[in-house]
Amino acid sequence: MPAEKGDKKAVTIWIDKKTVEEIEKLAEKGGITRSKLITNIIEVNVEELKTMNKLGIWATARVFEDIRQWLKQRH
């Protein structure tokens, strides 16, 4: 598979097998390919994260995650 095709770029990710099965079921139900469903999910979430970043919510969420991880390590 080529690394790039037009304005698209191939990306390899590892996903839990059970999650892949769920993605395949949902893609089939939606009449689209697994790849297209994953692309749609990522595109929507990137837009949401960009909005969160503009509002400062993304930075706040990262701070709370850092605190959560710190507390988790203490126990």
Secondary structure by P-SEA (a helix, b strand, c coil): cccccccbbbbbbbccaaaaaaaaaaaaaacccaaaaaaaaaaaaaaaaaaaaaaaaaaaaaaaaaaaaaaaaac
